[in-house]
Amino acid sequence: MAGMFYDYFDGYLRVTFRNGPWRGDIEILLQVSGDTVATTPCDDDFEKGEPQIAVAEDVVLRCWTSASVSSFFLHMVSWLEAVTCDVAECAFFWDGEGPEGELRWFGGQRNSGTLSLVWSGRHDSPAFEHKVRLEKVQMVRTLYQSFREFVESDRYDPISYETLLYGEIFDLVVIEGRETLVKELAVRDRAEAYALIGTILELAYEFEKGFPRRAYIAEFLRMSKIYWEGRSIDADEIEAQIAYLLDKAWIDWTVDQRSRFVEDELFLFSGGGGFGESLRALHSPLLESWLKSHS
């Protein structure tokens, strides 16, 4: 009886994460090399004819995630963990503050499956719906390792993306670290201490400079001496700004009391910046063990 033989060959996925065009957003580029189907006719005597090769088109798909509403990476890691546990079908959705996306995995046979990628799009980012057959290990490894390589590189700006405390911001910006900063703040009067803090935060929030943005204490001290110059605010406004961080009691505190306040209270103030999850600390022992066993 005549018929057809079908042979399926996996495509290939490459993923690049990078800072998006808007602060706090992270752009996702998905480069998909098309999968292939070979269709071979067979006659009644089981003699095979010439196979017909159908190769899916290679595509580059662009989307992004917003730090403030989606927790994209936290959900992505959980989704990949489900994939490695041989869940037959699993998906997660995210909100790009307007456009929405979905990644869905359909488990298959012989360690392959189908990845469905959906993006609702916007005027500056075309919508797409794309499916590709992939080797499961290659898909998981590409997404997880690309994520970890990104957040461990200077391409990732944690101050822009993550919800950080002042102490965490100072760790990222002050080259000498917290201990030196505590000592420098504790020996200064209230206005000088505030100016030093403000100077450090100004550099931290200059997102256009890229990451890392760091300087030595000596440079911050030099800049803090002119912190109030050119600011069109009166004495009452200056006092209101200082009081937000440093109580008037600072004047009467000893150096040790000031140091304890900086360490126990100031460093725990919300530092603004981003609104996302802590990506640098987001690891999956399950994925890392599974990928190692499939190396």
Secondary structure, 3 states (H helix, E strand, C coil): CCEEEEEEECCEEEEEEEECCCCCCEEEEEEEECCEEEEEEECCCCCECCCEEEECCCEEEEEEECCCCCCHHHHHHHHHHHHHCCCCEEEEEEECCCCEEEEEEEECCCCEEEEEEEECCECCECCEEEEEEEEHHHHHHHHHHHHHHHHCCCCCCHHHHEEEEHHHHHHHHECCCHHHHHHHHHCCCHHHHHHHHHHHHHHHCCHHHCCCCCECHHHHHHHHCCCCCCCCCCHHHHHHHHHHHCCHHHHCCCHHHHHHHHHHCHHHCEEEECCECCCCCCCCHHHHHHHHHCC
